[in-house]
Amino acid sequence: MSSGQEPGYLGLAPYLYYTDATAALEWLTRVFGFREEVRFEDASGEVFQATLCAGTGTVQLAGVGPEYWAAKGVEGPVGQLNIIYVTDVDAQYKRVRSLLGEDAEPEPPQDQPYGARVFTVADPGGNSWTFWQQTSQTVELPSGWREVRPEHPDGH
């Protein structure tokens, strides 16, 4: 591969760890409306790995216990922020809020200076999910900030 050439990327998917992957799978499909593509269960029927679809993107999840983290010398995963692009963030907020019931009260969507309207909710595994609607290509950065876009050899 020559310098400046992309290595033929086909996509990117978060791979999230949960103590209870069965419960996480149910929660993510029920609350966020992700579509289950495949799950792998152990002999007791517990999910140990699954693939979910969110639009054209995928999310991988796995169930791991404390012994997995102990072998790595840590207490558990730190969690991560995942961004899900949507066409109507306010409608998604209403849907998620109604399905969470009294379990959680996410902050309502807020407009951001980078032309997005977003809200964030945490899942049972401690991962954050930000639902993002691009509302403008105009960016209103605070005084002293600037936008920088590097030039790429292929023009993208």
C-alpha angles and dihedrals in degrees: 000000000000124000114281095020118123114235095239099272115200099185146304131249133180115239107209129192122217132180087220108030091174091060092041092053091051092046096048093049095043101041103032098027095235113165118238112232100177140341132196117211132193123231091278092054096254117140114245096171137006142170121220129187126222107182105305093338129088134216122203120204133185136189115229131168132217091272089066092056093041089057088055092048096244135104096236146302120319094217128234143230116252123191120212114191113218136179095225116026094179092056090047090050091053090048095048093043092051092049094047091054110175092341092091141352109213119201111260120257115286132197114244128208090242093067100266136116111211147168130187133212131179121230125219091269094057096255117138122227120198117195107210131195116184104223102171142010088217113100120204105194123184118263111287095022122110140191117238124190115184117220115244123208092237093051096250 
